[in-house]
Amino acid sequence: MYSAEYLPRLGQLSIEVKNVTQESLQNIELQGDQTIILILKDQPSVTILLPVSISHVSVLKVSSVGDILKLTLKVSSDVQSNSQDNNKITQWSCKWLQQNTSKVNSNNVFWFDCFECSHEIINSLNHKFKDMPNEFWYELMDFWHCHKPENNQPTDKDYGILVPKDEQTIIIGSYYLLNLVNENIVLDQDLYSCKNCGSKIGQPFQNAIKLLKWRLNLKYSHDGKEYISEYNPVNFVIELINTKIQSSAIRKFKIKHDNKWIYLWIMSDGIDVTINDKVLNNCFKILYTEEVGAKEEVNYEELEISYTEIRDKFYKTLKQNTIQSKMPFGSIEFYISFIPT
């Protein structure tokens, strides 16, 4: 088991390898531009896939803590990071759909299908699409209601859009689609179900239908190839965190899972890392723990997420992407995880 984290501001790689000690390390070899080989004494060599391409490395520090080998490597200045632009396009937003789906007579063509049986729910040719003015508009709703623009100055915010204005319009939000009428679904005990298989895919919302993205698949073509895109519900949590960081610089959060609090501390973003041969680009580096002191707890803002399946998926991803080392702060020992943004 190993992890390799690229530290772009320092031009360094931080590598940790389990079941290897400092004494057993004989040599470090660069193979190609994205692989390092650790030559060990009386042990098979260890191959480490790097999260970035490099042309040269030099060893800054070698140490071991218990059975974990820790390496700090200086990398050449021409390292190319795979991290994406901070202005990443939201999955399935209007801009995303315009860039990724093919066109027929200037109209983008795609279908939203039931995630369970692939029954067609929405055909793009029957609708027009608009993005929600703000991915998390409800946090600003009170402000909008009290201070709508009154001076007739131009604004790119459409403060009137909260639900579709007609049956052809579909509003695309951060984790949902809103439309007024849909003959491919049925209302069943306060939830909307696929008409074909009965799977729950949405719920009523302000006299409209809220379809949940992670219960839909997007089918489309691009450059002559057919694609099926799935929505990862973890993206909802990431977008919520991003919004809070950008609006108020908050970096400490708590989220409820299985009736217990998980405390998150977003240490940095834009991080490239490899964990056991899996490359993760443009990540949040997250410290987390299940226990903090009463005085410290007030510094953590709750992430209000009503969907259990989103919280479960986020927690599972957090655990899967946790590395071996822990980071102590005072009396609290934090786990370290990375989640792509």
C-alpha positions as CSV (number, residue, x, y, z in Angstrom):
1,M,0.0,0.0,0.0
2,Y,1.3,3.4,-0.9
3,S,0.4,7.1,-1.6
4,A,2.2,9.7,-3.6
5,E,1.1,13.3,-3.2
6,Y,2.3,16.1,-5.4
7,L,2.9,19.4,-3.6
8,P,2.8,22.0,-6.5
9,R,3.8,25.1,-4.4
10,L,6.9,23.3,-3.1
11,G,7.7,21.4,-6.3
12,Q,7.8,18.2,-4.2
13,L,6.4,14.7,-4.0
14,S,5.5,13.2,-0.7
15,I,5.5,9.4,-0.8
16,E,4.4,6.9,1.9
17,V,4.9,3.1,1.5
18,K,3.6,0.6,4.0
19,N,5.7,-2.4,5.1
20,V,8.9,-0.8,4.0
21,T,11.6,0.7,6.3
22,Q,14.3,3.3,5.8
23,E,17.0,0.6,6.3
24,S,15.7,-1.6,3.6
25,L,15.7,1.1,0.9
26,Q,18.7,0.8,-1.4
27,N,17.9,3.0,-4.4
28,I,15.2,5.1,-6.1
29,E,14.9,4.9,-9.9
30,L,12.8,6.9,-12.3
31,Q,11.2,4.8,-15.0
32,G,9.6,6.7,-17.8
33,D,8.0,10.0,-16.7
34,Q,5.4,8.9,-14.2
35,T,6.8,5.8,-12.4
36,I,9.3,5.4,-9.6
37,I,10.9,2.1,-8.6
38,L,12.0,1.6,-5.0
39,I,14.9,-1.0,-4.9
40,L,14.8,-2.8,-1.6
41,K,17.2,-5.0,0.3
42,D,15.9,-8.6,0.6
43,Q,12.5,-7.6,-0.6
44,P,10.8,-7.3,-4.0
45,S,11.0,-3.8,-5.5
46,V,8.0,-1.5,-5.2
47,T,6.6,0.3,-8.3
48,I,4.9,3.7,-7.6
49,L,2.7,5.4,-10.1
50,L,3.0,9.2,-9.8
51,P,0.1,11.6,-10.1
52,V,2.1,13.9,-12.4
53,S,4.7,13.5,-15.2
54,I,8.2,14.4,-14.2
55,S,11.6,14.3,-15.8
56,H,14.0,14.3,-12.8
57,V,13.8,13.8,-9.1
58,S,16.2,14.2,-6.2
59,V,15.9,12.9,-2.6
60,L,15.3,15.5,0.0
61,K,14.3,13.3,3.0
62,V,14.0,9.7,3.9
63,S,12.5,8.5,7.1
64,S,10.3,5.7,8.5
65,V,7.6,5.7,11.2
66,G,6.8,2.2,12.3
67,D,6.3,0.2,9.2
68,I,5.7,3.2,6.9
69,L,8.5,4.6,4.7
70,K,8.3,8.3,4.1
71,L,10.0,10.0,1.2
72,T,10.2,13.7,0.2
73,L,11.4,14.1,-3.3
74,K,12.3,17.4,-5.2
75,V,10.9,17.3,-8.7
76,S,12.1,19.2,-11.8
77,S,10.5,22.6,-12.4
78,D,8.9,21.4,-15.6
79,V,6.5,19.1,-13.8
80,Q,3.1,19.1,-15.5
81,S,0.2,18.9,-13.1
82,N,-3.0,17.1,-14.2
83,S,-5.1,19.3,-12.0
84,Q,-8.1,20.9,-13.7
85,D,-9.0,24.5,-13.9
86,N,-10.7,26.0,-10.8
87,N,-13.6,27.0,-13.0
88,K,-14.6,23.4,-13.6
89,I,-17.9,23.1,-15.5
90,T,-20.6,21.5,-13.4
91,Q,-21.6,18.1,-14.7
92,W,-24.7,18.2,-16.8
93,S,-25.0,21.9,-16.7
94,C,-26.1,23.7,-19.8
95,K,-22.5,24.6,-20.7
96,W,-21.4,21.0,-20.1
97,L,-24.2,19.7,-22.3
98,Q,-23.4,22.2,-25.1
99,Q,-19.8,21.2,-25.1
100,N,-20.2,17.4,-24.8
101,T,-23.3,16.4,-26.8
102,S,-23.8,16.3,-30.6
103,K,-26.1,18.6,-32.5
104,V,-28.9,18.1,-35.0
105,N,-30.0,21.2,-36.8
106,S,-28.3,23.4,-34.1
107,N,-30.1,21.5,-31.3
108,N,-28.0,19.4,-28.8
109,V,-29.4,15.9,-28.7
110,F,-29.3,13.8,-25.5
111,W,-31.6,11.7,-23.2
112,F,-32.0,11.4,-19.5
113,D,-33.0,7.8,-18.7
114,C,-34.0,5.9,-15.6
115,F,-30.8,4.7,-13.8
116,E,-32.4,1.3,-13.2
117,C,-34.1,0.2,-16.4
118,S,-32.9,2.8,-19.0
119,H,-36.5,3.9,-19.7
120,E,-36.5,7.4,-21.4
121,I,-37.4,10.1,-18.9
122,I,-36.4,13.3,-20.8
123,N,-35.7,13.8,-24.5
124,S,-33.7,17.0,-25.2
125,L,-35.5,17.7,-28.5
126,N,-38.8,18.2,-26.6
127,H,-37.4,20.7,-24.1
128,K,-35.3,23.9,-23.6
129,F,-32.9,24.0,-20.7
130,K,-31.7,26.7,-18.3
131,D,-29.3,26.6,-15.4
132,M,-30.4,27.6,-11.9
133,P,-29.0,31.1,-11.3
134,N,-26.8,29.9,-8.4
135,E,-26.0,26.2,-7.7
136,F,-27.1,26.7,-4.1
137,W,-29.6,29.5,-4.5
138,Y,-31.6,28.6,-1.4
139,E,-28.8,29.9,0.8
140,L,-29.4,33.4,-0.8
141,M,-33.1,33.2,-1.1
142,D,-33.8,35.6,1.9
143,F,-31.3,38.1,0.5
144,W,-32.9,38.0,-2.9
145,H,-36.4,38.4,-1.5
146,C,-35.5,41.4,0.5
147,H,-33.1,43.1,-1.9
148,K,-34.0,42.5,-5.5
149,P,-32.5,44.9,-8.0
150,E,-34.5,48.1,-8.2
151,N,-32.2,50.4,-10.2
152,N,-32.7,48.6,-13.6
153,Q,-28.9,48.0,-13.9
154,P,-27.9,45.1,-16.0
155,T,-27.4,41.8,-14.2
156,D,-26.6,38.3,-15.3
157,K,-28.7,36.9,-12.4
158,D,-32.2,35.8,-13.3
159,Y,-33.8,36.3,-9.9
160,G,-37.2,35.1,-11.0
161,I,-36.2,31.6,-11.9
162,L,-37.1,29.2,-9.1
163,V,-39.3,26.7,-11.0
164,P,-39.8,26.3,-14.8
165,K,-42.0,28.9,-16.4
166,D,-43.7,26.4,-18.8
167,E,-43.9,22.7,-19.6
168,Q,-41.1,22.8,-22.1
169,T,-38.5,24.4,-19.8
170,I,-36.3,22.3,-17.6
171,I,-34.2,23.9,-14.9
172,I,-30.8,22.3,-14.2
173,G,-29.7,22.6,-10.6
174,S,-26.6,21.3,-8.7
175,Y,-28.0,17.9,-8.1
176,Y,-31.4,17.9,-9.8
177,L,-33.6,18.7,-12.8
178,L,-36.9,20.6,-12.4
179,N,-39.8,20.3,-14.8
180,L,-43.5,20.8,-14.6
181,V,-45.0,17.8,-16.4
182,N,-43.5,14.4,-17.3
183,E,-45.5,11.6,-18.8
184,N,-42.7,9.1,-18.2
185,I,-43.0,9.1,-14.4
186,V,-45.8,8.6,-11.9
187,L,-46.4,10.0,-8.4
188,D,-46.3,7.3,-5.8
189,Q,-46.6,8.1,-2.1
190,D,-45.1,11.6,-2.3
191,L,-42.3,10.4,-4.5
192,Y,-41.9,10.2,-8.3
193,S,-41.2,6.8,-9.8
194,C,-40.2,5.6,-13.2
195,K,-43.3,4.6,-15.1
196,N,-41.6,1.5,-16.5
197,C,-39.9,-0.1,-13.5
198,G,-41.2,1.8,-10.5
199,S,-37.7,3.0,-9.3
200,K,-37.8,6.2,-7.2
201,I,-36.2,9.0,-9.2
202,G,-37.6,12.3,-7.8
203,Q,-40.0,14.2,-5.5
204,P,-42.4,17.1,-5.6
205,F,-40.8,20.6,-5.2
206,Q,-42.7,23.9,-5.3
207,N,-45.4,22.6,-7.6
208,A,-42.8,21.1,-9.9
209,I,-41.0,17.8,-10.3
210,K,-37.5,17.5,-8.9
211,L,-35.6,14.7,-10.6
212,L,-32.4,13.6,-8.8
213,K,-29.4,13.4,-11.0
214,W,-27.9,10.3,-9.4
215,R,-31.0,8.4,-10.2
216,L,-30.7,9.3,-13.9
217,N,-28.3,8.3,-16.6
218,L,-27.4,10.7,-19.4
219,K,-27.2,9.1,-22.9
220,Y,-25.5,11.1,-25.7
221,S,-23.2,11.0,-28.6
222,H,-20.0,12.9,-29.3
223,D,-17.6,12.7,-32.3
224,G,-19.5,9.7,-33.6
225,K,-19.3,7.7,-30.3
226,E,-22.1,6.8,-27.9
227,Y,-21.7,7.6,-24.2
228,I,-23.6,7.0,-21.0
229,S,-22.8,9.4,-18.2
230,E,-23.6,8.7,-14.5
231,Y,-23.8,11.4,-11.8
232,N,-21.7,10.7,-8.7
233,P,-23.7,12.0,-5.7
234,V,-20.4,12.9,-4.0
235,N,-20.3,15.8,-6.4
236,F,-23.2,17.4,-4.5
237,V,-21.2,17.5,-1.3
238,I,-18.1,18.8,-3.1
239,E,-20.1,21.6,-4.8
240,L,-21.7,22.6,-1.5
241,I,-18.3,22.8,0.2
242,N,-16.9,24.8,-2.7
243,T,-19.7,27.2,-2.5
244,K,-19.2,27.8,1.2
245,I,-15.4,28.2,0.8
246,Q,-15.9,30.8,-1.9
247,S,-18.7,32.7,-0.2
248,S,-17.4,32.7,3.4
249,A,-13.9,31.1,3.5
250,I,-15.2,28.4,5.9
251,R,-13.1,25.3,5.8
252,K,-14.3,23.3,8.8
253,F,-17.5,21.3,8.4
254,K,-19.4,18.5,10.0
255,I,-21.7,15.9,8.4
256,K,-23.9,13.3,10.0
257,H,-23.5,9.7,9.1
258,D,-25.1,6.7,10.9
259,N,-26.2,9.1,13.8
260,K,-22.7,10.3,14.4
261,W,-20.8,13.4,13.4
262,I,-17.9,13.3,11.0
263,Y,-15.7,16.5,11.3
264,L,-14.0,17.6,8.2
265,W,-11.2,20.1,7.8
266,I,-10.4,21.1,4.2
267,M,-6.7,21.7,4.3
268,S,-6.0,22.4,0.6
269,D,-7.4,22.0,-2.9
270,G,-6.0,21.3,-6.4
271,I,-4.0,18.4,-5.1
272,D,-2.9,15.5,-7.4
273,V,-2.4,12.2,-5.6
274,T,-2.0,8.5,-6.3
275,I,-3.4,6.0,-3.8
276,N,-2.5,2.3,-4.5
277,D,-2.2,2.8,-8.3
278,K,-5.3,5.0,-8.5
279,V,-4.6,8.5,-9.7
280,L,-6.9,11.3,-8.3
281,N,-6.6,14.7,-9.8
282,N,-7.6,18.2,-8.5
283,C,-8.5,17.0,-5.0
284,F,-9.5,18.4,-1.7
285,K,-7.1,17.3,0.9
286,I,-9.4,16.6,3.9
287,L,-8.5,15.9,7.5
288,Y,-11.3,14.2,9.3
289,T,-12.2,12.7,12.7
290,E,-15.2,11.5,14.6
291,E,-14.4,13.3,17.9
292,V,-13.6,16.9,18.7
293,G,-13.8,18.7,22.0
294,A,-16.9,20.7,22.9
295,K,-15.1,24.0,22.6
296,E,-13.8,23.1,19.2
297,E,-17.1,21.8,17.8
298,V,-18.6,25.3,17.5
299,N,-16.0,26.0,14.7
300,Y,-17.5,23.3,12.5
301,E,-20.4,24.3,10.3
302,E,-23.0,21.6,9.5
303,L,-23.4,20.5,5.9
304,E,-27.2,20.0,5.8
305,I,-27.8,17.1,3.4
306,S,-31.2,15.4,3.7
307,Y,-30.4,12.5,1.4
308,T,-29.0,9.5,3.2
309,E,-27.6,7.9,0.1
310,I,-25.5,11.1,-0.6
311,R,-24.1,11.0,3.0
312,D,-23.4,7.3,2.7
313,K,-21.6,7.6,-0.6
314,F,-19.5,10.6,0.6
315,Y,-18.4,8.7,3.7
316,K,-17.5,5.6,1.7
317,T,-15.4,7.7,-0.7
318,L,-13.8,9.5,2.3
319,K,-12.7,6.1,3.8
320,Q,-11.6,4.6,0.5
321,N,-9.3,7.5,-0.2
322,T,-7.7,7.6,3.2
323,I,-3.9,7.2,3.4
324,Q,-1.9,5.4,6.1
325,S,-0.6,8.4,8.0
326,K,-2.5,10.5,10.5
327,M,-2.0,14.1,11.4
328,P,-2.2,15.2,15.1
329,F,-3.5,18.6,16.2
330,G,-3.3,19.0,19.9
331,S,-5.1,16.0,21.4
332,I,-6.9,15.1,18.2
333,E,-5.6,12.7,15.6
334,F,-7.0,13.3,12.1
335,Y,-7.2,10.9,9.3
336,I,-6.1,12.2,5.9
337,S,-8.2,11.7,2.7
338,F,-8.4,13.0,-0.8
339,I,-11.6,13.6,-2.8
340,P,-11.6,14.9,-6.5
341,T,-13.4,18.2,-7.0
